[in-house]
Amino acid sequence: MNRKNTIADFHTRSRRFPGVRPGDVLIFAGLSAAFFLSLILVRLHHSPGSHALVFQENRLQYRVPLNIDNRIEVRGPSGSSVIRIQNGQVWVEEAPCPHRVCMRMGRISLSGEVIVCVPNRLLIRIENGRNKLDAVTQ
């Protein structure tokens, strides 16, 4: 197969998608590859967590290991929220807030992931137990 036939075949196929040029296809392929590579790198960066930190009004209330199933009730300005820990995952099982956004945030298990309930001033953060330095100052 020579180069002329390859280019002619491409132009014949590109008529199916008017307005799409060969450069557009290359840009799309490059952006797709970058997107999937970044997903893989982010997934590798977040390690499985070992503890859940539960903050109520910016104060640490609980530091709970993820390897032990647990149910925690936390009282806040809007009422009681129920936090569930099972199989290394944490989620908000019950919430008194009107939209229940915190419940829809789903289950978290990787270090750095958070669940936030703004009306009840609740924050749940996963940490992996290793003390990593974010920055060092003098």
Helices and strands as residue ranges (DSSP letters): H 3-14, H 22-45, E 51-56, E 59-65, E 70-76, E 79-86, E 89-94, H 101-104, E 114-117, E 122-127
